[in-house]
């Protein structure tokens, strides 16, 4: 029995190694990987989205530090938030996707992929198409490149080239892309069908590294097998790379507020402390479904309810908690705030306190100013009119 228990992990590992998955090569100056890491299809989609600079309409709902580290390490160049990008600083981008590559990990002899995608889904085959009108959206020129001078429609091979518009006002014409030196050099090393990948891969990777060092080109090479898994809905704690889609889900047995409570917040009951769970350190601004919102926020920490803020975006609507009822009939309540209604909202008391302090400071300053003005005024002459000066003695 002990021997069997020891062999089970080895069998699982051998099964994973033998399985055909997807492979991701990330070639740029930032990535220096010495071993292949395993990721799932959603994390791969997240990394490709960052490398293609297509994260504006994508939703990140993950707090796993390991996954975030992978996305940061392999995500490529990112525009600084509060700095102007100098000309030539932002790289050009090559995205090469080859489908039908049924290779295993041990088939890579001279070059190893940076990331091994376990059970890649069909989304990786259809997502990240070329966007010809990116110039108007984010000042990027993007083209679907013919995969060869003599084979413009190679089966299973897709190449997309993009570069920042910079100081130029116009992008190149599509017919000019095939003649630029970067693409001409790529044609020599690019396989024209999936069966040639194993032989063409080592020189192709060397060329992409050369383009990264000399031409500031950031390359992404995605190899997908012929059989892909069906796309399935992932739990809320995993990375959701695409815009969340509305789907029907079975209701979870979690405490939630009724529609009446959503309107009258004064009746929200205090939560049971024994049922509270630890909230994630980073709470997403939007959730793809109401159940995901309730599950991640612990039903808005028991201080509110999830509602549909706008299309495919569920948020917490925070309420007030009744603390006690005084003898005179007045109520003591606590207002809640935050993305998961986990924080006490002290904005109203703060405004009252700050406003009172400002008013009192203004009154004191006004009184001091009046006293100063009164003290600086000259006394009227009638006060000294009846006072006689000293007389000289005779």
Residue pairs with C-beta under 8 A, 6 or more apart in sequence:
16 38
16 118
17 104
17 105
17 106
18 104
19 104
19 118
19 119
20 102
20 103
20 104
20 225
20 227
21 116
21 117
21 118
21 119
21 120
21 225
22 41
22 44
22 116
22 117
22 120
22 124
22 222
22 223
22 224
22 225
23 101
23 103
23 108
23 113
23 115
23 116
23 117
23 222
23 223
24 39
24 44
24 47
24 48
24 74
24 113
24 114
24 115
24 116
24 117
24 220
24 221
24 222
24 223
25 111
25 113
25 114
25 205
25 208
25 219
25 220
25 221
25 222
25 223
26 33
26 47
26 51
26 74
26 76
26 114
26 115
26 219
26 220
27 205
27 208
27 209
27 212
27 218
27 219
27 220
27 221
28 76
28 77
28 91
28 212
28 218
28 219
29 212
29 213
30 73
30 76
30 77
31 73
31 74
31 76
31 114
33 114
35 112
36 105
36 112
36 113
36 114
36 115
36 116
37 70
37 114
37 115
37 116
38 115
38 116
38 118
39 47
39 67
39 70
39 115
39 116
39 117
39 118
40 117
40 118
40 119
40 238
41 117
41 118
41 119
41 120
41 121
41 123
41 124
41 229
41 231
42 234
42 238
42 239
42 240
42 241
43 67
43 70
43 71
43 239
44 115
44 117
44 120
44 124
44 222
45 123
45 124
45 127
45 239
45 241
45 242
46 58
46 60
46 71
46 75
46 239
46 241
47 70
47 71
47 74
47 75
47 115
48 95
48 124
48 127
48 128
48 220
48 222
49 55
49 58
49 128
49 241
50 71
50 75
50 76
50 78
51 74
51 75
51 76
51 93
51 95
51 218
51 220
52 93
52 95
52 128
52 160
52 162
52 220
53 79
53 93
53 138
53 140
53 162
54 128
56 138
57 243
58 240
58 241
58 242
58 243
59 240
59 241
59 242
59 243
59 244
59 284
59 286
59 288
60 239
60 240
60 284
61 236
61 237
61 238
61 239
61 240
61 284
61 287
61 288
61 292
61 296
62 68
62 237
62 238
62 239
63 237
63 280
63 281
63 282
64 237
67 239
70 115
71 239
74 114
74 115
76 91
76 93
76 218
76 220
77 90
77 91
77 218
79 85
79 90
85 164
87 166
87 167
88 166
88 216
90 164
90 166
91 163
91 212
91 216
91 217
91 218
92 161
92 162
92 163
92 164
92 182
92 215
92 216
92 217
92 218
93 160
93 161
93 162
93 163
93 217
93 218
93 219
93 220
94 159
94 160
94 161
94 182
94 186
94 208
94 211
94 217
94 218
94 219
94 220
95 128
95 158
95 159
95 160
95 161
95 162
95 219
95 220
95 222
96 157
96 158
96 159
96 160
96 190
96 219
96 220
96 221
96 222
97 125
97 128
97 157
97 158
97 222
97 224
98 156
98 157
98 158
98 191
98 194
98 197
98 221
98 222
98 223
98 224
99 125
99 156
99 194
99 224
99 225
99 226
100 155
100 156
100 194
100 224
100 225
100 226
101 156
101 194
101 197
101 223
101 224
101 225
101 226
102 194
102 225
102 226
103 197
103 198
103 223
103 225
105 116
107 198
108 201
109 202
110 201
110 202
111 201
111 202
111 205
113 223
117 124
119 229
120 224
120 225
120 228
120 229
121 228
121 229
121 230
121 231
121 232
122 228
122 229
122 230
122 231
123 231
123 242
124 222
124 224
124 228
125 224
125 228
127 242
128 160
129 160
130 142
130 143
130 144
130 160
131 137
131 142
132 142
132 143
132 144
134 140
134 141
134 142
134 162
135 141
135 165
135 171
139 164
139 165
140 162
140 163
140 164
140 165
141 162
141 163
141 164
141 165
141 171
141 172
142 160
142 161
142 162
143 160
143 161
143 162
143 172
143 174
143 177
144 158
144 159
144 160
145 159
145 160
145 161
145 177
145 178
145 183
145 186
146 152
146 153
146 159
146 178
147 153
147 154
147 157
147 158
147 159
147 187
147 190
147 192
148 154
148 187
148 190
148 192
149 178
149 187
151 192
154 191
154 192
154 193
155 193
155 194
156 193
156 194
157 190
157 191
157 192
157 193
157 194
159 186
159 190
161 177
161 182
161 183
165 171
172 180
177 183
178 184
182 211
182 215
182 217
185 207
185 211
186 207
188 207
189 200
189 203
189 204
189 207
190 200
190 204
191 197
191 199
191 200
191 201
191 204
194 226
197 223
204 221
205 221
208 217
208 219
208 221
211 217
211 219
212 218
212 219
233 247
233 249
234 240
235 292
236 287
236 288
236 289
236 292
236 293
236 295
236 296
237 280
237 296
240 288
243 312
244 286
244 287
244 288
244 289
244 312
244 313
245 288
245 312
246 288
246 289
246 311
246 312
247 288
247 289
249 289
249 291
250 291
251 291
252 291
252 294
252 295
254 291
254 294
254 295
254 299
255 275
255 299
255 302
256 294
256 299
256 305
256 306
257 268
257 304
257 305
257 319
260 267
261 267
261 268
261 305
261 319
262 305
262 307
262 317
265 304
265 318
265 319
265 320
266 319
266 320
266 322
266 331
266 333
267 322
268 303
268 304
268 319
268 320
268 321
268 322
269 302
269 321
269 322
270 302
270 321
270 322
270 323
271 301
271 302
271 303
272 302
275 298
275 302
276 298
276 301
276 302
277 298
279 296
279 297
279 298
279 301
279 340
279 342
280 296
283 296
283 297
283 338
283 339
283 340
284 296
284 339
285 315
285 339
286 309
286 312
286 313
286 314
286 315
287 293
287 296
287 306
287 313
287 314
287 315
288 312
288 314
289 314
290 306
290 307
290 308
290 314
292 314
293 300
293 306
293 314
293 315
293 316
294 300
294 306
296 340
297 306
297 316
297 339
297 340
297 341
297 342
298 340
299 305
299 306
300 306
300 316
300 317
300 318
300 340
300 341
301 336
301 340
301 341
301 342
302 341
303 318
303 319
303 321
303 336
303 341
303 342
304 316
304 317
304 318
304 319
304 336
304 341
305 316
305 317
305 319
306 314
306 315
306 316
306 317
307 314
307 315
307 316
307 317
308 314
309 315
315 339
316 338
316 339
316 340
316 341
318 335
318 336
318 337
318 338
318 341
318 345
319 335
319 336
319 341
320 333
320 334
320 335
320 336
321 333
321 334
321 336
322 331
322 332
322 333
323 331
323 332
323 333
323 334
324 331
324 332
325 331
325 332
326 332
334 344
335 344
335 345
335 348
336 342
336 343
336 344
336 345
337 343
337 344
337 345
337 347
